[in-house]
Amino acid sequence: MRQIILDTETTGLDPALGHRIIEIAGVELVNRRLTGNHFHRYINPERESEEGALQVHGLTREFLSDKPKFREIAAEFLDYVTGAELVIHNAPFDIAFLNHELNLLALKPIAEYCPSVVDTLRMARDMHPGKRNNLNALCERYQIDNTARTLHGALLDAQLLAEVYLSMTRGQESLIMEAERAPAAVSAAEKISRASLELIVVRASDEELAAHANQLEDIEKASGGSCVWKRLEA
């Protein structure tokens, strides 16, 4: 299975108010293994970031002024994610921004390119109800080093989320490993001839049989005649 751990940074909180994506990053997992095939682009939003958003990501309009616009990287981005399952922390937020950018270019929504989306925030809330489940809290909970995260950055956050997601779903990895080992195990078993196997039977001694009978009698008396094993012997 191919999965893309995705994160974005934006100029604000609501695409309906004209806010735009300014950074987008993806980290590729194939069969739960990091491949090193990353996608990372800064984007010129052609507008200022809100002060609150700027304090989160620190990406100024001056820094972004010479970066490509979303329409210039859209085809490359869609080629990267098409066919993959997306894994996103607080997925509705990023999906709304992606769909807004795609709609501005008269392109189909992201669901037309990616078959499914996993929301790790919802997953974390189900697994850890009543606890903090932001990315920093999850890194601490799963002992993932996030000391480099002084500001939000799409690529770093996607890399951290990939580690968090793998930790949260660790049981799935063992299932995949068992599935990978199963054909070899069956193949080896098929090579063993049943005729060469000798069944060893160790029978109870007279003393052991007598001790067993005495034990059943004690149980029969203690249970008022309800010893199941005595009924089975009858």
The 8 nearest C-alpha neighbors of each residue, nearest first, counted from 0:
[[1, 30, 29, 2, 31, 83, 28, 84],
 [2, 0, 29, 83, 28, 30, 84, 3],
 [3, 1, 84, 28, 83, 85, 27, 29],
 [2, 4, 27, 85, 26, 25, 5, 86],
 [3, 5, 86, 26, 25, 157, 85, 161],
 [6, 4, 25, 87, 157, 24, 3, 86],
 [7, 5, 153, 157, 24, 23, 87, 25],
 [8, 6, 23, 153, 22, 24, 93, 9],
 [7, 9, 22, 21, 20, 153, 23, 152],
 [10, 8, 20, 21, 11, 19, 7, 18],
 [9, 11, 48, 18, 19, 49, 52, 20],
 [12, 10, 18, 9, 52, 49, 13, 48],
 [11, 13, 14, 18, 10, 9, 52, 92],
 [12, 14, 15, 16, 18, 11, 17, 96],
 [15, 13, 18, 17, 16, 96, 19, 99],
 [14, 16, 13, 17, 18, 99, 96, 12],
 [17, 15, 14, 13, 18, 12, 11, 19],
 [18, 16, 14, 15, 19, 13, 11, 10],
 [17, 19, 14, 10, 11, 16, 13, 9],
 [18, 20, 9, 10, 44, 14, 21, 17],
 [19, 21, 9, 22, 8, 44, 10, 7],
 [20, 22, 42, 9, 8, 44, 41, 43],
 [23, 21, 41, 8, 7, 42, 40, 20],
 [22, 24, 7, 40, 153, 39, 6, 8],
 [25, 23, 39, 154, 38, 153, 6, 5],
 [24, 26, 5, 38, 4, 37, 3, 157],
 [27, 25, 37, 4, 3, 157, 158, 36],
 [28, 26, 3, 36, 2, 34, 33, 37],
 [29, 27, 33, 2, 32, 31, 1, 34],
 [28, 30, 1, 32, 31, 0, 2, 27],
 [29, 31, 0, 32, 28, 1, 175, 2],
 [32, 30, 29, 28, 33, 172, 165, 0],
 [31, 33, 28, 29, 30, 34, 27, 165],
 [34, 32, 28, 35, 27, 29, 31, 26],
 [33, 35, 36, 27, 28, 32, 29, 26],
 [34, 36, 37, 33, 27, 26, 28, 32],
 [37, 35, 34, 27, 26, 38, 33, 28],
 [38, 36, 26, 25, 35, 27, 39, 24],
 [37, 39, 25, 24, 26, 40, 36, 79],
 [40, 38, 24, 23, 154, 25, 37, 41],
 [39, 41, 23, 22, 42, 24, 38, 72],
 [40, 42, 22, 21, 66, 23, 43, 63],
 [43, 41, 21, 68, 67, 66, 22, 44],
 [42, 44, 68, 63, 66, 45, 64, 67],
 [45, 43, 46, 19, 21, 42, 20, 68],
 [46, 44, 43, 47, 64, 68, 60, 19],
 [45, 47, 44, 48, 60, 10, 43, 19],
 [48, 46, 60, 49, 10, 45, 44, 59],
 [49, 47, 10, 53, 52, 11, 50, 46],
 [48, 50, 52, 51, 11, 10, 53, 47],
 [49, 51, 53, 52, 54, 48, 11, 55],
 [52, 50, 54, 53, 49, 55, 11, 48],
 [53, 51, 55, 49, 54, 50, 11, 10],
 [52, 54, 57, 50, 55, 56, 51, 48],
 [53, 55, 51, 52, 57, 56, 50, 150],
 [56, 54, 52, 53, 151, 150, 57, 51],
 [57, 55, 151, 53, 150, 58, 54, 152],
 [56, 58, 53, 54, 55, 59, 150, 52],
 [59, 57, 56, 53, 62, 60, 63, 21],
 [58, 60, 62, 61, 57, 63, 53, 48],
 [59, 61, 63, 62, 64, 47, 58, 46],
 [60, 62, 64, 59, 63, 65, 58, 47],
 [63, 61, 59, 60, 64, 58, 65, 66],
 [62, 64, 43, 60, 66, 61, 65, 59],
 [63, 65, 61, 66, 43, 62, 60, 45],
 [66, 64, 63, 67, 43, 62, 61, 42],
 [65, 67, 43, 63, 42, 64, 41, 68],
 [68, 66, 42, 43, 71, 69, 65, 72],
 [69, 67, 43, 42, 71, 70, 44, 66],
 [68, 70, 71, 72, 73, 42, 67, 100],
 [69, 71, 73, 68, 72, 104, 74, 67],
 [72, 70, 69, 68, 73, 67, 74, 75],
 [71, 73, 75, 69, 70, 74, 76, 68],
 [74, 72, 76, 70, 75, 69, 71, 77],
 [73, 75, 77, 76, 72, 78, 71, 70],
 [76, 74, 78, 72, 73, 77, 79, 71],
 [75, 77, 73, 79, 78, 74, 72, 80],
 [78, 76, 74, 80, 79, 75, 81, 73],
 [77, 79, 75, 76, 81, 80, 74, 73],
 [80, 78, 76, 77, 81, 75, 38, 83],
 [81, 79, 77, 83, 78, 82, 76, 3],
 [82, 80, 112, 113, 78, 83, 77, 79],
 [81, 83, 113, 112, 80, 114, 84, 1],
 [84, 82, 2, 1, 113, 81, 80, 85],
 [83, 85, 2, 115, 116, 113, 114, 3],
 [84, 86, 116, 3, 2, 4, 117, 83],
 [87, 85, 4, 117, 116, 3, 5, 118],
 [86, 88, 90, 118, 5, 4, 119, 89],
 [89, 87, 119, 120, 90, 118, 86, 160],
 [90, 88, 120, 91, 118, 92, 87, 119],
 [89, 91, 87, 118, 88, 92, 93, 94],
 [92, 90, 94, 93, 89, 95, 118, 96],
 [91, 93, 95, 90, 94, 89, 96, 12],
 [94, 92, 96, 90, 95, 91, 97, 7],
 [95, 93, 97, 91, 96, 92, 90, 98],
 [96, 94, 98, 92, 93, 97, 91, 99],
 [95, 97, 99, 93, 94, 98, 14, 100],
 [98, 96, 94, 100, 99, 95, 93, 101],
 [97, 99, 101, 108, 95, 96, 100, 102],
 [98, 100, 96, 102, 97, 101, 95, 103],
 [99, 101, 97, 103, 102, 98, 96, 104],
 [102, 100, 106, 98, 104, 103, 99, 97],
 [101, 103, 105, 99, 104, 106, 100, 98],
 [102, 104, 100, 101, 105, 99, 106, 98],
 [103, 105, 102, 101, 106, 100, 70, 73],
 [106, 104, 102, 103, 101, 107, 100, 108],
 [105, 107, 101, 104, 102, 108, 103, 98],
 [106, 108, 111, 109, 101, 105, 102, 98],
 [109, 107, 98, 110, 111, 101, 106, 102],
 [108, 110, 111, 112, 98, 113, 107, 97],
 [111, 109, 113, 112, 108, 114, 115, 107],
 [112, 110, 109, 108, 113, 107, 114, 81],
 [111, 113, 81, 109, 110, 82, 114, 77],
 [112, 114, 82, 110, 81, 83, 115, 84],
 [115, 113, 84, 110, 82, 112, 83, 111],
 [116, 114, 84, 113, 85, 117, 110, 83],
 [115, 117, 85, 84, 86, 118, 114, 87],
 [118, 116, 86, 119, 85, 87, 115, 90],
 [117, 119, 90, 87, 120, 88, 121, 89],
 [118, 120, 122, 88, 121, 123, 87, 117],
 [121, 119, 88, 123, 89, 122, 118, 124],
 [120, 122, 124, 119, 123, 118, 125, 89],
 [121, 123, 119, 125, 120, 124, 126, 118],
 [124, 122, 126, 120, 125, 121, 127, 119],
 [125, 123, 128, 121, 127, 126, 122, 120],
 [124, 126, 122, 123, 127, 128, 121, 120],
 [125, 127, 123, 124, 128, 122, 121, 167],
 [128, 126, 124, 123, 125, 130, 129, 132],
 [129, 127, 124, 130, 125, 126, 123, 131],
 [128, 130, 127, 131, 124, 132, 125, 126],
 [131, 129, 128, 127, 132, 124, 136, 123],
 [132, 130, 133, 136, 129, 137, 127, 124],
 [131, 133, 136, 137, 123, 130, 134, 124],
 [132, 134, 136, 135, 131, 137, 120, 88],
 [133, 135, 137, 136, 138, 132, 160, 88],
 [134, 136, 138, 137, 133, 139, 145, 132],
 [137, 135, 139, 133, 138, 134, 132, 131],
 [138, 136, 140, 134, 139, 135, 132, 141],
 [137, 139, 143, 135, 141, 136, 140, 142],
 [138, 140, 142, 136, 137, 141, 143, 135],
 [141, 139, 137, 138, 142, 136, 143, 135],
 [140, 142, 138, 139, 143, 137, 166, 163],
 [143, 141, 139, 140, 138, 144, 137, 145],
 [142, 144, 138, 141, 139, 145, 162, 163],
 [145, 143, 146, 142, 138, 139, 147, 159],
 [146, 144, 147, 148, 143, 138, 135, 159],
 [145, 147, 148, 144, 149, 143, 135, 138],
 [148, 146, 145, 149, 144, 155, 150, 151],
 [149, 147, 146, 150, 145, 151, 155, 152],
 [148, 150, 147, 151, 146, 145, 152, 56],
 [151, 149, 148, 56, 55, 152, 57, 54],
 [150, 152, 56, 55, 148, 153, 156, 149],
 [153, 151, 155, 154, 156, 56, 150, 8],
 [152, 154, 6, 156, 7, 24, 155, 23],
 [153, 155, 24, 157, 156, 152, 158, 39],
 [156, 154, 158, 157, 152, 153, 159, 148],
 [155, 157, 159, 153, 158, 154, 152, 160],
 [156, 158, 160, 154, 155, 159, 6, 5],
 [159, 157, 155, 161, 156, 160, 154, 26],
 [160, 158, 156, 162, 161, 157, 155, 163],
 [159, 161, 163, 157, 162, 158, 164, 156],
 [160, 162, 164, 158, 159, 163, 4, 157],
 [163, 161, 165, 159, 160, 164, 166, 158],
 [164, 162, 160, 166, 161, 165, 167, 159],
 [165, 163, 167, 161, 166, 162, 160, 168],
 [164, 166, 162, 168, 163, 167, 169, 161],
 [165, 167, 163, 169, 164, 168, 162, 141],
 [168, 166, 164, 165, 169, 163, 123, 141],
 [167, 169, 165, 166, 170, 171, 164, 172],
 [168, 170, 166, 172, 171, 165, 167, 173],
 [171, 169, 172, 173, 168, 174, 167, 166],
 [170, 172, 174, 169, 173, 168, 175, 176],
 [171, 173, 175, 170, 169, 174, 176, 31],
 [174, 172, 176, 170, 175, 171, 177, 169],
 [173, 175, 171, 177, 172, 176, 178, 170],
 [174, 176, 178, 172, 173, 177, 179, 171],
 [177, 175, 173, 179, 178, 174, 172, 180],
 [178, 176, 180, 174, 179, 175, 181, 173],
 [179, 177, 175, 181, 176, 180, 174, 182],
 [178, 180, 176, 177, 181, 175, 182, 183],
 [179, 181, 177, 178, 183, 182, 176, 184],
 [180, 182, 184, 178, 183, 179, 177, 185],
 [183, 181, 185, 184, 180, 186, 179, 178],
 [184, 182, 186, 185, 181, 180, 187, 179],
 [185, 183, 181, 187, 186, 182, 188, 180],
 [186, 184, 188, 182, 187, 183, 189, 181],
 [185, 187, 183, 189, 184, 188, 182, 190],
 [188, 186, 184, 190, 189, 185, 183, 191],
 [189, 187, 185, 190, 186, 191, 184, 183],
 [188, 190, 186, 187, 191, 185, 192, 184],
 [189, 191, 188, 187, 192, 186, 185, 193],
 [192, 190, 189, 188, 193, 187, 195, 196],
 [191, 193, 194, 195, 190, 196, 189, 188],
 [192, 194, 196, 195, 191, 197, 190, 189],
 [195, 193, 192, 196, 197, 191, 198, 190],
 [194, 196, 193, 192, 197, 191, 198, 190],
 [195, 197, 193, 194, 198, 192, 191, 199],
 [198, 196, 199, 195, 194, 193, 200, 192],
 [197, 199, 200, 196, 195, 201, 193, 194],
 [198, 200, 197, 201, 196, 202, 195, 203],
 [201, 199, 202, 198, 197, 203, 204, 196],
 [200, 202, 199, 203, 204, 198, 207, 205],
 [203, 201, 200, 204, 205, 207, 208, 199],
 [202, 204, 207, 208, 205, 201, 206, 209],
 [203, 205, 207, 206, 208, 202, 209, 201],
 [206, 204, 208, 207, 209, 203, 210, 202],
 [205, 207, 209, 204, 208, 210, 203, 211],
 [208, 206, 210, 204, 209, 205, 203, 211],
 [207, 209, 211, 205, 210, 206, 212, 204],
 [208, 210, 212, 206, 211, 207, 205, 213],
 [211, 209, 207, 213, 212, 208, 214, 206],
 [210, 212, 208, 214, 209, 213, 207, 215],
 [213, 211, 209, 215, 214, 210, 208, 216],
 [212, 214, 216, 210, 215, 211, 209, 217],
 [215, 213, 211, 217, 212, 216, 210, 218],
 [216, 214, 218, 212, 217, 213, 219, 211],
 [215, 217, 219, 213, 214, 218, 220, 212],
 [216, 218, 214, 220, 215, 219, 221, 213],
 [217, 219, 215, 221, 216, 220, 222, 226],
 [220, 218, 224, 226, 216, 222, 217, 221],
 [219, 221, 223, 217, 218, 222, 224, 216],
 [220, 222, 218, 219, 223, 217, 224, 225],
 [223, 221, 225, 219, 220, 224, 218, 226],
 [224, 222, 220, 221, 225, 219, 226, 218],
 [223, 225, 219, 222, 226, 220, 221, 218],
 [226, 224, 222, 223, 219, 227, 229, 230],
 [225, 227, 219, 229, 228, 224, 218, 222],
 [228, 226, 230, 229, 225, 231, 219, 232],
 [227, 229, 231, 230, 226, 232, 215, 233],
 [230, 228, 232, 231, 227, 226, 233, 215],
 [229, 231, 227, 233, 228, 232, 226, 225],
 [232, 230, 228, 229, 233, 227, 226, 225],
 [231, 233, 229, 230, 228, 227, 226, 215],
 [232, 230, 231, 229, 228, 227, 226, 215]]
